[in-house]
């Protein structure tokens, strides 16, 4: 498994290098690859309707809520090395040590992260990833991008997927296929089940779900980088539109995937 995942990270880095060339040739454009992005969006949406949503619905019906919460806690805990690393890369020392303590406590007293003991003793959960780190370092998002199976991202955020994989402890354990296959299948189903409310809202409210997803993702990431106080003098989606003040829109992204 380790060689497979590391090979994927290498392929992702090659892809990113190619994307940077594309980004340089499309300055100021939010969605220059809209045609291909829509194709992959449609492909992912079809996969979701055919497989992921039915599996997630069955998962919710069969697995009791307390058990689902425990599984979600455990998956979040596995991803937490990524949060800690990027805390320190961003110079957030106190938050980094707090998050390290949180992971240590939940991994031990919380029984491999099944129980969120840390929140009860004042160690809150945080979201962080390498895309946010690059944004904090001043890198612009570049063009919007839809990656098959991974969903919405940008040229800046894409390498965060590889960093998240490298930070996942299971990458280095050499687990056999019969272990990691079911493990990541359950994680994907659990992630899809937790995103049900946002996806239902998107499908009901959006005239064009692709545009809704793109705009909500870009705005959400911008809000994360600026910690809820994005600059008021920038136009977010339409490079030809005049700035009109702080952006407004959904408070959360239409889909959620940990480690991005």
C-alpha positions in Angstrom: 0.0 0.0 0.0 2.8 2.4 0.9 4.4 2.2 -2.6 1.0 2.7 -4.2 0.2 5.8 -2.2 3.7 7.3 -2.6 3.4 6.6 -6.4 0.2 8.5 -6.4 1.8 11.4 -4.6 4.6 11.5 -7.2 2.1 11.5 -10.0 0.2 14.3 -8.3 3.4 16.4 -8.1 4.0 15.9 -11.8 0.4 16.9 -12.5 0.9 20.0 -10.3 4.0 21.0 -12.2 2.0 20.9 -15.4 -0.8 22.8 -13.8 1.6 25.6 -12.7 2.5 26.0 -16.4 -1.2 26.2 -17.2 -1.8 28.7 -14.4 1.0 31.0 -15.8 -0.7 31.0 -19.2 -4.1 31.9 -17.8 -3.4 34.8 -15.4 -6.5 36.3 -13.7 -8.9 33.7 -15.0 -11.0 31.9 -12.4 -12.2 28.9 -14.5 -10.3 28.7 -17.8 -10.7 24.9 -17.9 -14.5 25.0 -17.4 -15.2 22.5 -20.2 -13.0 19.7 -18.7 -14.0 20.7 -15.2 -17.6 20.2 -16.0 -16.9 16.8 -17.6 -15.1 15.6 -14.4 -17.8 17.2 -12.2 -20.5 15.3 -14.2 -18.5 12.1 -13.9 -18.1 12.4 -10.1 -21.8 13.3 -9.8 -22.8 10.2 -11.8 -20.6 8.1 -9.6 -22.2 9.6 -6.5 -25.7 8.9 -7.7 -25.0 5.4 -8.8 -22.7 4.2 -5.9 -21.8 6.6 -3.1 -25.2 8.0 -2.2 -26.9 4.6 -2.1 -24.1 3.2 0.0 -24.1 6.3 2.3 -27.9 6.0 2.7 -27.6 2.3 3.6 -24.8 3.1 6.0 -27.0 5.7 7.8 -29.9 3.2 8.0 -27.8 0.3 9.3 -25.2 1.9 11.5 -26.5 3.7 14.6 -25.6 7.3 15.0 -23.3 6.8 18.0 -21.3 4.2 16.0 -21.1 6.6 13.0 -19.9 9.4 15.3 -17.2 7.1 16.7 -16.0 6.1 13.2 -16.0 9.7 12.0 -14.0 10.7 15.1 -11.4 8.0 14.3 -11.1 9.0 10.6 -10.7 12.7 11.6 -8.0 11.6 14.1 -6.1 9.8 11.4 -6.0 13.0 9.4 -4.9 15.2 12.2 -1.1 14.9 11.6 -1.9 17.0 8.5 -3.5 19.7 10.6 -0.6 19.8 13.1 2.0 20.0 10.4 0.3 23.0 8.8 -0.3 24.7 12.1 3.5 24.9 12.6 4.2 25.7 8.9 1.9 28.8 9.4 3.7 29.8 12.6 0.8 28.9 14.8 2.9 27.4 17.6 0.3 27.5 20.4 -2.4 26.0 18.1 0.0 23.4 16.9 0.9 22.2 20.4 -2.8 22.2 21.3 -3.6 20.1 18.3 -0.7 17.7 19.0 -2.0 17.3 22.5 -5.5 16.7 21.1 -4.3 14.0 18.8 -2.2 12.3 21.5 -5.1 12.3 23.9 -7.7 11.1 21.5 -5.3 8.4 20.2 -4.8 7.0 23.6 -7.5 7.8 26.1 -10.0 8.1 23.2 -9.1 4.6 22.0 -7.6 5.2 18.5 -9.7 8.4 18.1 -13.0 6.7 18.5 -14.0 9.0 21.3 -13.4 12.8 21.2 -12.0 13.1 24.8 -9.9 16.2 23.9 -12.8 18.5 23.2 -14.2 17.8 26.7 -11.0 19.0 28.3 -10.7 22.2 26.3 -8.6 21.1 23.2 -10.8 22.1 20.3 -10.6 20.7 16.8 -9.2 22.8 13.9 -9.1 22.6 10.2 -5.9 23.1 8.3 -4.1 21.9 5.2 -1.2 22.7 2.9 -3.4 24.7 0.5 -4.2 27.0 3.4 -0.5 27.2 4.2 0.4 28.2 0.7 -2.4 30.8 0.8 -1.1 32.2 4.1 2.4 32.4 2.5 0.9 34.6 -0.2 0.3 32.2 -3.1 -2.8 33.1 -5.2 -5.3 30.2 -5.8 -4.9 30.2 -9.5 -7.5 28.6 -11.8 -10.3 26.4 -10.4 -9.9 22.7 -10.9 -12.1 19.6 -10.6 -10.0 16.4 -9.9 -11.8 13.1 -10.6 -12.8 11.5 -7.3 -11.4 14.4 -5.3 -13.7 17.1 -6.4 -13.2 20.9 -6.3 -9.8 22.4 -5.8 -7.4 25.0 -7.3 -3.9 25.0 -8.6 -2.7 26.1 -5.2 -4.8 23.6 -3.2 -4.1 20.5 -5.3 -0.8 19.6 -3.7 -2.5 19.5 -0.4 -4.0 16.2 -1.3 -0.5 14.7 -1.6 0.6 16.3 1.7 -2.4 14.9 3.4 -1.6 11.4 2.1 2.0 11.7 3.3 0.7 12.8 6.7 -1.7 9.8 7.0 -0.1 7.2 9.4 -1.7 4.4 7.4 0.5 5.4 4.4 3.6 4.1 6.2 2.1 1.0 7.9 2.3 -1.3 4.9 -1.2 -2.5 5.4 -2.4 -5.3 3.0 -5.1 -4.6 0.5 -7.7 -6.6 2.5 -7.2 -4.1 5.3 -6.8 -0.7 3.6 -9.3 -1.4 0.9 -12.3 -1.8 3.3 -10.8 1.0 5.6 -10.8 3.6 2.9 -14.1 2.4 1.4 -15.8 3.0 4.8 -14.1 6.4 5.2 -15.4 7.5 1.7 -18.9 6.3 2.6 -18.7 8.0 6.0 -17.5 11.3 4.4 -20.3 11.1 1.9 -22.9 10.5 4.6 -21.7 13.6 6.5 -22.0 15.7 3.4 -25.6 14.8 2.7 -27.1 17.9 4.1 -24.9 20.3 2.1 -25.4 18.3 -1.1 -29.1 18.2 -0.7 -29.2 22.0 -0.2 -27.0 22.5 -3.3 -29.2 20.3 -5.5 -32.4 22.0 -4.3 -31.2 25.6 -4.4 -28.8 25.8 -7.3 -29.9 26.6 -10.9 -26.4 25.4 -12.0 -24.9 23.0 -9.4 -21.5 23.2 -11.0 -21.3 27.0 -10.7 -22.8 26.8 -7.1 -20.1 24.3 -6.1 -17.3 26.3 -7.7 -18.3 29.6 -6.2 -19.0 28.2 -2.7 -15.7 26.3 -2.7 -13.7 29.4 -3.7 -15.4 31.6 -1.3 -15.1 29.1 1.6 -11.3 28.7 1.0 -10.8 32.5 0.8 -12.6 32.9 4.1 -10.4 30.2 5.7 -7.2 31.8 4.5 -8.3 35.2 5.8 -9.9 33.7 8.9 -13.3 35.1 8.3 -12.1 38.6 7.3 -11.4 38.5 3.5 -10.3 41.8 1.9 -13.2 43.9 0.7 -11.5 45.2 -2.5 -11.3 42.0 -4.5 -13.8 40.4 -6.9 -14.0 36.7 -6.1 -15.5 35.0 -9.2 -15.7 37.2 -12.2 -12.4 38.9 -13.1 -14.3 41.4 -15.2 -16.7 42.4 -12.4 -16.0 45.5 -10.2 -15.3 44.9 -6.6 -18.5 45.4 -4.5 -17.3 44.8 -0.9 -17.1 41.6 1.1 -18.2 38.4 -0.6 -21.4 36.8 0.6 -22.7 33.3 0.1 -22.7 29.9 1.8 -20.9 29.6 5.1 -19.7 26.1 4.4 -18.6 24.4 1.2 -21.1 22.3 -0.7 -19.0 19.2 -0.3 -16.6 18.3 2.3 -13.5 16.1 2.2 -11.0 15.9 5.0 -7.5 16.8 4.3 -8.1 19.4 1.6 
